[in-house]
Amino acid sequence: MLAPELIELSVDNKFAEFKVIPNTHGPISESAVMALLALPEFSQLHPLENIIEKAITQVNQLCEQEDGQFEQFFKIAERIDGQINVKIAEDKMSAKMELTAPWGGEKVTIQGILQALKASNVCMGLSKIKIQALLKELSRKQAGETCECVIATGKQSINGDNASIERKVPLARERLLQPQEREDGTVDMHNLGSVIMVDPQDLLIVKHPATEGTSGYNIHGEILEPVPGKDLQLIPGNGTELSSSNPNHLIASVSGQPVETKTGMQVDDVLNIKDVDVGYGNVDFKGSILVTGDVHEGMVVKSTGDITVMGFADSATLIADGDVIVSKGIIGRQLKEKELSTKIRAKGQICAQFIQYSDLEAEGEILVTKQLLHSYTKTKQTLTVSDPNGRRGDLVGGIAKADKSVIAVTIGATAGTKTEIFCAMRQNELKERSKELDQSIKAMVVTSLDLEARMRKLPPKSEWQGDEMMVEQVQMMLEEKAELATRRVREEAEFGQLQGEIENYYRECHVEAHKHIFANVELHIGQAFNRTQREHGTCMVFNQGKELTFDYETKH
């Protein structure tokens, strides 16, 4: 045991000083030194382990040496005040506070905390309750122990909602493909509903305007501006007008059939024809066309609106700026390799119960409720071959191409009929657009920095505020800065949205079979390919890492 006289407090009361003569008191051990520090007067001080280790080594080396007769002096412990450490998150949206109990020094006080927060510029989103709880927890800690928690949180800005439109009238395709219920509760598969008609002043569309969003702030008090929602124009089409009492309401101005357009709706005159055959001749009509019977072989029907056929379209050509709806079926035949007798083109959707040997192309979705056989199908949206209940819908033979997903109850046939499916081919386009936006944003950052540098070099305002030309130049610079900031916010939001679309692209765009995918079905999803060798049950097929995977567990 070393004598207590070998250790004393320094004059300033901050250190424990250890004074030892190696030849008199040595050799010494770590336990002996720590025993001195355990004395009441020093027990709250922080041991300086590296100096203690150095002291033991030095003293023991000098034992029985000539130099060992001289006193050695070491500061082996120190008094440390309670510590306050403010940790700011990288995004400046939160701050943690770490408190350390003192080693015999001054305790952490609320005044000290406030000074630390001020030094770190943490001024918003502070929680007084959490700070008080942290101080209380610290009071139960031993010397040198720490506790921490988040004591300040920023508020994220809430981006505005995009404008949206809500249709208030059904479209022909929505009624004609829904079998009508009889009074006894059974379904009449031959009655697919009446033609939709509207009268003047009928409400067609309600536009829900974009919202500005709500500002937020970070813990430094900097305002976080929201991204305003994107507006969309509600443009009256033929036969429609904006309501005089509410510019967000689109109403009919004439009687007719409502037809969806890219910017709203139009109300078409309806040309009502019993049958389109050689006796009637080809049809090219500005408006919508209703054929209550059939469109016969070799006939051509063109419309600036919808084409609705209550019967069959047989080896005919139908071209519409709106939807093409054929209640019963679209029938064609093989003329020669890759040429079919029926052609359907729609800028809207194509809907039918049954389609065979037909060439279909739509900008909107293609929906077949019973069978799609040996046809060439192309859509910029989703191809669905299924009834509303998902019980029946056969996609067999031919080539089906969809920019998004292909969904069917059954794909292929038990006989192994070759069926080709292509979907999700647009990811590279999204990546290219994302790259363009990234380059544009970086260019705007450089331009903004250059603009700010130019503005910093301006002389004091008092020197030029009377110079009209200079005032105009400064105004132009300010307008350019504001325009750049607005455009950058908009493009950064679009870039973020695109990144999300790219990341989730193959989850959203896939092949889905509610019951079966049979053998000899060629599946192309993006650049991934697989030709099925056996029957697969209910499944979804995804492109994962340029390989196709079959998921039998995901519920449809």
Rosetta blueprint (number, residue, H / E / L):
1 M L
2 L L
3 A L
4 P H
5 E H
6 L H
7 I E
8 E E
9 L E
10 S L
11 V L
12 D L
13 N L
14 K L
15 F E
16 A E
17 E E
18 F E
19 K E
20 V E
21 I L
22 P H
23 N H
24 T H
25 H H
26 G L
27 P L
28 I L
29 S L
30 E H
31 S H
32 A H
33 V H
34 M H
35 A H
36 L H
37 L H
38 A L
39 L L
40 P L
41 E L
42 F L
43 S L
44 Q L
45 L L
46 H E
47 P E
48 L L
49 E H
50 N H
51 I H
52 I H
53 E H
54 K H
55 A H
56 I H
57 T H
58 Q H
59 V H
60 N H
61 Q H
62 L H
63 C L
64 E L
65 Q L
66 E H
67 D H
68 G H
69 Q H
70 F L
71 E L
72 Q E
73 F E
74 F E
75 K E
76 I E
77 A E
78 E E
79 R L
80 I E
81 D L
82 G L
83 Q E
84 I E
85 N E
86 V E
87 K E
88 I E
89 A L
90 E L
91 D L
92 K L
93 M L
94 S E
95 A E
96 K E
97 M E
98 E E
99 L E
100 T E
101 A L
102 P L
103 W E
104 G E
105 G L
106 E L
107 K L
108 V L
109 T L
110 I H
111 Q H
112 G H
113 I H
114 L H
115 Q H
116 A H
117 L H
118 K H
119 A H
120 S L
121 N L
122 V L
123 C L
124 M L
125 G L
126 L E
127 S L
128 K H
129 I H
130 K H
131 I H
132 Q H
133 A H
134 L H
135 L H
136 K H
137 E H
138 L H
139 S L
140 R L
141 K L
142 Q L
143 A L
144 G L
145 E L
146 T E
147 C E
148 E E
149 C E
150 V E
151 I E
152 A E
153 T E
154 G L
155 K E
156 Q L
157 S L
158 I E
159 N E
160 G L
161 D L
162 N L
163 A L
164 S E
165 I E
166 E E
167 R E
168 K L
169 V L
170 P L
171 L L
172 A H
173 R H
174 E H
175 R H
176 L H
177 L L
178 Q L
179 P L
180 Q E
181 E E
182 R L
183 E L
184 D L
185 G L
186 T L
187 V E
188 D E
189 M L
190 H L
191 N L
192 L L
193 G L
194 S L
195 V L
196 I L
197 M L
198 V E
199 D L
200 P L
201 Q L
202 D L
203 L E
204 L E
205 I E
206 V E
207 K E
208 H E
209 P L
210 A L
211 T L
212 E L
213 G E
214 T E
215 S L
216 G E
217 Y E
218 N L
219 I L
220 H L
221 G L
222 E L
223 I E
224 L E
225 E L
226 P L
227 V L
228 P L
229 G L
230 K L
231 D L
232 L L
233 Q L
234 L L
235 I L
236 P L
237 G L
238 N L
239 G L
240 T E
241 E E
242 L E
243 S L
244 S L
245 S L
246 N L
247 P L
248 N L
249 H E
250 L E
251 I E
252 A E
253 S L
254 V L
255 S L
256 G E
257 Q E
258 P E
259 V E
260 E E
261 T E
262 K L
263 T L
264 G E
265 M E
266 Q E
267 V E
268 D E
269 D L
270 V E
271 L E
272 N E
273 I E
274 K L
275 D L
276 V E
277 D L
278 V L
279 G L
280 Y L
281 G L
282 N L
283 V E
284 D E
285 F E
286 K L
287 G L
288 S E
289 I E
290 L E
291 V E
292 T L
293 G L
294 D L
295 V E
296 H L
297 E L
298 G L
299 M L
300 V E
301 V E
302 K E
303 S E
304 T L
305 G L
306 D L
307 I E
308 T E
309 V E
310 M L
311 G L
312 F E
313 A E
314 D E
315 S L
316 A L
317 T E
318 L E
319 I E
320 A E
321 D L
322 G L
323 D L
324 V E
325 I E
326 V E
327 S E
328 K E
329 G E
330 I E
331 I E
332 G L
333 R L
334 Q E
335 L E
336 K E
337 E L
338 K L
339 E E
340 L E
341 S L
342 T E
343 K E
344 I E
345 R E
346 A E
347 K L
348 G L
349 Q L
350 I E
351 C E
352 A E
353 Q E
354 F E
355 I E
356 Q E
357 Y L
358 S E
359 D E
360 L E
361 E E
362 A E
363 E L
364 G L
365 E L
366 I E
367 L E
368 V E
369 T E
370 K E
371 Q E
372 L E
373 L E
374 H L
375 S L
376 Y E
377 T E
378 K E
379 T E
380 K L
381 Q L
382 T L
383 L E
384 T E
385 V E
386 S L
387 D L
388 P L
389 N L
390 G L
391 R L
392 R L
393 G L
394 D E
395 L E
396 V E
397 G L
398 G L
399 I E
400 A E
401 K E
402 A E
403 D L
404 K L
405 S L
406 V E
407 I E
408 A E
409 V E
410 T E
411 I E
412 G L
413 A L
414 T L
415 A L
416 G L
417 T L
418 K L
419 T E
420 E E
421 I E
422 F E
423 C E
424 A L
425 M L
426 R L
427 Q H
428 N H
429 E H
430 L H
431 K H
432 E H
433 R H
434 S H
435 K H
436 E H
437 L H
438 D H
439 Q H
440 S H
441 I H
442 K H
443 A H
444 M H
445 V H
446 V H
447 T H
448 S H
449 L H
450 D H
451 L H
452 E H
453 A H
454 R H
455 M H
456 R H
457 K L
458 L L
459 P L
460 P L
461 K H
462 S H
463 E H
464 W H
465 Q L
466 G L
467 D L
468 E H
469 M H
470 M H
471 V H
472 E H
473 Q H
474 V H
475 Q H
476 M H
477 M H
478 L H
479 E H
480 E H
481 K H
482 A H
483 E H
484 L H
485 A H
486 T H
487 R H
488 R H
489 V H
490 R H
491 E H
492 E H
493 A H
494 E H
495 F H
496 G H
497 Q H
498 L H
499 Q H
500 G H
501 E H
502 I H
503 E H
504 N L
505 Y H
506 Y H
507 R H
508 E H
509 C L
510 H L
511 V E
512 E E
513 A E
514 H E
515 K E
516 H E
517 I E
518 F L
519 A L
520 N L
521 V E
522 E E
523 L E
524 H E
525 I E
526 G L
527 Q L
528 A E
529 F E
530 N E
531 R E
532 T L
533 Q L
534 R L
535 E L
536 H E
537 G L
538 T L
539 C E
540 M E
541 V E
542 F E
543 N E
544 Q E
545 G L
546 K L
547 E E
548 L E
549 T E
550 F E
551 D E
552 Y L
553 E L
554 T L
555 K L
556 H L
